Amino acid sequence: MTAHSPTVVDAENFPHLAIIGGGIGGVALAVACLHRGIPFTLYERDRGFAARSQGYGLTLQQASKAIEGLGVFSLDDGVISTLHLVHTTDGQVIGDWGIRKWLQGDAKSSPKRTNVHIARQSLRQALLEQLGGDERVQWGHQLVDFQEIDAGGVDLSFQVDGTIQHAKADLLVGADGIRSSVRSLLIGEDASPLRYLGCIVILGICPLENLGRLEHDLLDSATVFQTANGNERIYMMPFTADSVMWQLSFPMPEEDAKALSAEGAQALRDEACKRCQWHDPIPQILATTEAAQVSGYPVYDRALLTADLLEKGKQVTLIGDAAHPMSPFKGQGANQALLDALALARGITKACGPKSPWREAGLRASVLTGFEAEMLKRSATKVKDSADAAEFLHSDIVLHEGDEPRGRCLKRKPQAADDMDRPG
């Protein structure tokens, strides 16, 4: 479902944005600009929407409101979970929470928020539809360099079909992921290198029809569950109404993790099957997941950015994983990217109106410093919690008995959002 007709582009009063990266964050920023009349060009290095895998499932929590702010008021492919269970490997339940349980007790005490599970590509497609379709993206554009102009603006250099092409913009926004070209060109790899978090993730998608006649309460398309032994941990959630996504993770030396990932999908699935001969329906799901639907990778993040590093760019900023990459274990990557996109667009709208002196004062003073301060503060706890989760989810802490997200016992205080570990 789309929003009202977009606002007329106001190129006279607003800066023109060059958005690098056509993933969730980049498309969301483009949509936010479109709705506000902010001129933009969206560049993506891939040659098309389906050129490569865009990941698996996402869980939207506090970003659900951001989605509405982007004009998407319904996600037809989204699935709402109502129960979360934690098991030992023999199937014993050691944690149990969610709307389904809370409503059994006191309906008045049930929280109103729900978690929506959706395939990354489905959310990306919904945002692209808001944008007006694939033709709004400059596909096949790989950023290779940029130069800031003293008088204002940025010169961009792209590799396109083997040739170098140039473009100009008032503001360059890197939304190009954990290995961001914009970030690398702006601050360099040495200033904030990739940081290995000590474990590997293996992901798979299994249509329920692959399981034949197998029926199980955990496969009702509304239950999220995880099973762990203090080393390996598997997490399963609805991917669509008729399929599940699984995420297996376990500690492994970095070089071994790289080698296993390089062996390919069949080796990754075999490793998962070998490690998870646990309670039903886990072995059946792993065994019937087609190798083409399996991938795996070592888990990385980066140290938190500091304001002084970002201030190297007078007309350049970063959002999403380009700014604050984090492990997948708290499910916050896409959520934070959506919030970043909306915050930046709102900041531009507020600071760059008809009577604003932003061209004289510069975008850094007018918009970027304030936006980045809020973004870094908001995302810092998510990065830290996600890194901590990479450790405690593969330790005995995950076996703590209690009807609460794993790791909550470490803090014993309310959290704003517990993402993948807090459905319902």
C-alpha positions in Angstrom: 0.0 0.0 0.0 1.5 3.3 -1.0 1.2 6.8 0.4 -0.1 9.9 -1.3 1.5 11.4 -4.4 5.0 12.6 -3.8 5.9 16.2 -3.2 7.2 18.3 -6.1 11.0 18.3 -6.1 12.4 21.5 -4.6 15.9 21.7 -6.1 16.1 25.4 -5.3 16.0 25.1 -1.5 17.1 21.6 -0.8 20.5 19.9 -1.4 20.8 17.2 -4.1 21.8 13.9 -2.5 23.9 11.2 -4.1 22.9 8.0 -2.2 25.3 5.2 -2.6 23.8 1.8 -2.0 20.4 0.4 -3.1 19.8 -1.8 0.0 17.2 -1.2 2.7 18.8 2.0 4.1 19.6 3.6 0.7 16.1 3.0 -0.8 14.5 4.1 2.5 16.4 7.4 2.4 15.5 7.9 -1.3 11.8 7.3 -0.4 12.0 9.8 2.5 13.6 12.4 0.2 10.9 11.8 -2.5 8.1 12.4 0.0 9.7 15.7 1.1 10.7 17.0 -2.3 14.4 16.6 -1.6 16.3 15.9 -4.9 18.3 12.7 -5.0 20.0 10.2 -7.2 20.2 6.6 -6.0 23.2 4.6 -7.2 23.7 0.8 -6.8 26.7 -1.2 -8.0 24.6 -4.3 -8.8 23.1 -4.5 -12.2 19.6 -5.2 -11.0 17.3 -5.9 -8.1 17.9 -9.6 -8.0 21.6 -9.6 -9.0 22.7 -11.1 -5.7 21.4 -12.3 -2.4 20.1 -9.5 -0.2 20.1 -11.6 3.0 17.3 -13.5 4.6 14.7 -12.5 7.1 14.3 -9.3 9.1 12.5 -8.5 12.3 11.0 -5.1 12.5 10.5 -3.7 16.0 10.7 0.1 16.7 11.3 0.6 13.0 7.8 -0.4 12.3 6.8 3.3 12.9 9.6 4.3 10.6 8.1 2.2 7.9 4.9 4.1 8.2 6.8 7.3 8.1 8.1 6.1 4.7 4.6 5.7 3.5 4.3 1.9 3.8 1.3 1.2 5.9 1.0 -2.5 5.3 3.5 -5.2 4.6 1.5 -7.9 2.8 4.4 -10.4 3.0 5.1 -9.7 6.7 4.4 -12.4 9.4 3.6 -11.4 13.0 5.0 -13.7 15.7 3.1 -14.2 18.9 5.2 -16.6 20.9 8.9 -17.1 21.6 10.3 -20.3 23.1 13.8 -21.2 24.2 14.8 -24.9 24.4 17.6 -27.1 25.5 18.7 -29.6 22.8 16.3 -32.3 24.1 13.4 -30.0 23.7 12.9 -28.8 27.3 11.4 -25.3 27.4 13.5 -23.0 29.5 12.0 -19.7 28.3 8.5 -18.7 27.1 7.2 -15.2 26.3 5.1 -13.2 23.8 1.6 -12.0 23.2 0.1 -15.4 23.1 1.4 -16.2 26.6 0.7 -12.7 28.0 -2.9 -12.7 26.8 -3.5 -16.0 28.7 -2.7 -14.1 31.9 -3.8 -10.5 31.9 -4.8 -9.1 28.5 -4.6 -5.5 29.9 -0.9 -6.0 30.6 0.0 -7.2 27.1 2.2 -4.8 25.2 0.8 -3.3 22.1 3.9 -3.6 20.0 4.4 -6.6 17.8 7.4 -7.8 15.8 6.9 -8.2 12.1 9.1 -10.8 10.3 9.7 -10.2 6.6 12.1 -11.3 3.9 14.7 -8.5 3.3 13.9 -8.5 -0.4 10.2 -8.2 0.3 10.8 -5.1 2.4 13.2 -3.7 -0.2 10.6 -4.3 -2.9 7.9 -2.5 -0.9 10.2 0.5 -0.5 11.1 0.4 -4.2 7.4 0.5 -5.1 7.1 3.7 -3.0 10.0 5.1 -4.9 8.3 4.4 -8.3 10.1 1.2 -9.3 13.5 -0.1 -10.4 13.9 2.7 -12.9 14.5 5.2 -10.1 17.8 3.4 -9.4 21.1 4.0 -11.3 22.0 0.3 -11.5 25.6 -0.9 -12.3 27.3 2.2 -10.8 30.3 1.3 -8.6 31.7 4.3 -6.7 35.4 4.4 -7.1 36.3 7.9 -5.8 34.9 11.2 -4.7 36.3 14.7 -4.2 34.7 17.4 -2.1 34.7 20.8 -3.7 35.7 23.8 -1.6 33.0 25.9 -3.0 30.4 23.3 -2.1 29.3 19.9 -3.5 31.0 16.6 -4.3 32.4 15.2 -7.5 31.7 11.5 -7.9 33.5 8.9 -10.0 31.8 5.7 -10.9 32.9 2.6 -12.8 30.0 1.8 -15.3 30.4 -1.0 -17.8 34.2 -0.7 -17.7 34.3 3.1 -18.1 34.6 5.9 -15.6 31.6 8.3 -15.4 31.3 11.4 -13.3 28.4 13.0 -11.4 27.9 15.9 -9.0 25.9 16.3 -5.8 25.5 18.6 -2.9 25.6 15.8 -0.3 27.1 12.3 -0.6 25.5 9.6 1.6 27.1 6.2 2.0 24.4 3.5 2.5 26.6 0.8 1.1 27.0 -1.7 3.9 29.6 -3.0 6.2 32.3 -2.8 3.5 31.3 0.7 2.4 33.3 2.3 -0.3 32.2 5.7 0.9 33.4 5.0 4.4 36.7 3.6 3.1 37.3 6.6 0.9 36.3 9.0 3.7 38.2 7.7 6.8 40.2 4.7 5.5 40.1 1.1 6.6 42.8 1.5 9.3 40.8 4.0 11.3 38.0 1.5 12.0 38.8 -2.0 10.6 36.5 -5.0 10.5 36.4 -6.7 13.9 35.8 -10.5 14.0 33.3 -11.5 16.7 34.5 -15.0 17.1 31.7 -17.0 15.4 30.2 -18.1 12.1 26.6 -17.9 11.0 24.9 -20.4 8.7 21.5 -19.4 7.3 18.8 -21.3 5.5 15.2 -21.1 4.3 13.0 -24.1 4.3 9.5 -24.2 2.7 7.1 -26.1 5.0 6.1 -28.2 2.1 9.6 -29.7 2.1 8.7 -31.4 5.4 6.0 -33.5 3.9 3.5 -34.7 6.5 5.4 -33.5 9.5 3.2 -31.4 11.8 4.6 -29.7 14.8 3.4 -26.9 17.1 6.6 -25.0 16.4 5.7 -24.7 12.7 2.5 -22.7 13.1 4.0 -19.6 11.3 3.5 -17.5 14.4 6.2 -19.0 16.7 9.9 -18.1 17.0 12.1 -20.5 18.8 15.7 -21.0 19.6 17.6 -24.0 20.9 21.1 -24.0 22.4 23.7 -26.0 24.3 26.1 -23.3 25.4 28.2 -23.5 22.2 25.9 -24.0 19.2 22.7 -22.0 19.0 20.0 -22.2 16.4 17.2 -19.6 15.9 14.1 -20.2 13.8 11.5 -17.7 12.8 8.7 -17.5 10.2 10.1 -16.3 6.9 6.8 -16.3 5.1 3.4 -17.8 5.9 4.6 -21.1 4.5 8.3 -21.2 5.2 10.8 -20.8 8.0 14.3 -19.2 8.2 16.9 -20.7 10.4 20.1 -19.2 11.7 22.8 -21.5 13.2 25.8 -19.9 14.9 28.8 -21.2 16.8 32.3 -20.1 17.8 35.1 -20.8 15.3 38.5 -19.4 14.6 38.4 -16.7 11.9 40.4 -18.6 9.3 38.4 -21.7 9.8 35.2 -19.7 9.4 36.4 -18.2 6.2 37.4 -21.6 4.9 34.1 -23.2 5.7 32.2 -20.3 4.1 34.3 -20.7 1.0 33.4 -24.4 0.7 29.9 -23.4 -0.3 26.3 -24.1 0.5 26.5 -27.9 0.6 29.3 -28.0 3.1 27.6 -25.4 5.2 24.4 -27.4 5.3 26.3 -30.6 6.1 28.0 -28.8 9.0 24.7 -27.6 10.3 23.1 -31.1 10.1 26.1 -32.6 11.9 26.0 -30.1 14.7 22.2 -30.1 15.3 20.9 -33.6 15.8 18.6 -32.2 18.4 14.9 -32.2 19.1 12.2 -32.2 16.4 11.7 -30.5 14.0 15.3 -29.1 13.8 16.9 -32.1 12.1 14.1 -32.4 9.6 14.2 -28.7 8.7 18.0 -28.7 8.2 18.0 -31.9 6.2 15.2 -30.8 3.8 16.6 -27.2 3.3 17.8 -27.1 -0.3 21.5 -26.2 -0.6 20.6 -23.3 -2.9 18.9 -21.7 0.1 21.9 -21.9 2.4 24.7 -19.5 3.0 27.2 -18.7 5.7 29.7 -16.1 6.8 32.1 -15.1 9.6 30.5 -12.5 11.8 32.1 -9.0 11.9 31.3 -5.5 13.2 33.5 -2.4 13.5 34.4 -0.2 16.5 32.1 2.6 17.1 32.6 5.7 14.9 33.6 8.9 16.6 32.3 12.3 15.5 35.8 13.5 14.5 36.1 10.7 11.9 32.8 11.6 10.3 33.7 15.3 10.4 36.4 14.6 7.8 33.5 14.9 5.3 32.0 18.4 5.0 29.4 17.2 2.5 29.6 13.4 3.2 27.9 11.2 5.8 27.1 7.5 6.4 24.0 5.6 7.4 23.1 2.0 8.3 25.8 -0.6 8.2 28.2 1.8 6.6 28.1 3.9 9.8 27.5 1.3 12.5 27.7 -2.4 11.4 26.7 -4.9 14.0 26.3 -8.6 14.5 22.9 -10.1 13.4 22.1 -11.5 16.8 20.0 -8.6 18.0 18.4 -8.1 14.7 19.0 -4.3 14.7 20.8 -3.7 11.4 17.8 -3.0 9.2 15.9 -1.3 12.1 18.7 1.2 12.6 19.2 1.8 8.9 15.5 2.7 8.5 15.6 5.1 11.5 18.8 6.7 10.1 17.2 7.3 6.8 14.1 9.0 8.2 16.2 11.0 10.7 18.5 12.4 7.9 15.6 13.3 5.6 13.8 15.0 8.5 17.0 16.9 9.4 17.4 18.2 5.9 13.8 19.3 5.7 14.1 21.2 9.0 17.4 22.8 8.3 17.3 23.6 4.6 14.0 25.5 4.1 13.6 28.5 1.9 15.0 31.0 4.4 17.9 28.7 5.5 21.5 29.9 5.0 22.7 26.3 4.7 24.7 27.0 1.5 26.7 29.6 3.3 27.0 27.8 6.6 27.6 24.4 5.0 25.8 21.1 5.3 28.0 19.9 8.1 27.1 22.7 10.4 23.5 22.9 9.2 22.6 19.2 9.1 25.3 16.6 9.5 26.8 17.2 12.9 23.4 17.1 14.6 22.2 14.1 12.6 25.3 12.1 13.3 25.3 12.9 17.0 21.8 11.5 17.3 22.6 8.5 15.1 25.8 7.5 16.9 24.1 7.9 20.3 21.1 5.8 19.3 23.0 3.0 17.6 25.9 2.7 20.0 24.0 0.5 22.5 22.7 -1.6 19.6 26.3 -2.2 18.3 27.5 -3.1 21.8 24.5 -5.3 22.7 24.9 -7.1 19.3 28.6 -7.8 20.0 27.8 -9.0 23.5 25.2 -11.3 22.1 27.7 -12.9 19.8 29.5 -14.0 23.0 26.7 -14.9 25.5 24.4 -16.7 23.0 27.2 -19.2 22.7 27.8 -19.6 26.4 25.9 -21.1 29.3 24.1 -17.8 29.8 21.8 -18.8 27.0 20.6 -21.7 29.1 19.5 -19.5 31.9 15.9 -20.4 32.8 13.5 -17.5 32.6 10.7 -16.1 30.5 12.7 -13.3 29.0 15.1 -12.7 26.1 18.5 -14.3 26.5 20.9 -11.8 28.0 18.3 -9.9 29.9 19.5 -11.6 33.1 22.8 -9.8 32.5 21.2 -6.4 32.7 18.1 -6.8 34.8 16.6 -3.6 33.4 14.1 -2.8 30.7 15.3 -2.5 27.2 13.8 -0.3 24.4 13.8 -3.2 22.0 15.0 -6.8 22.0 14.6 -7.3 18.3 15.2 -10.8 17.1 15.1 -12.1 20.6 11.8 -10.5 21.5 9.0 -11.3 19.2 5.4 -10.4 20.0 
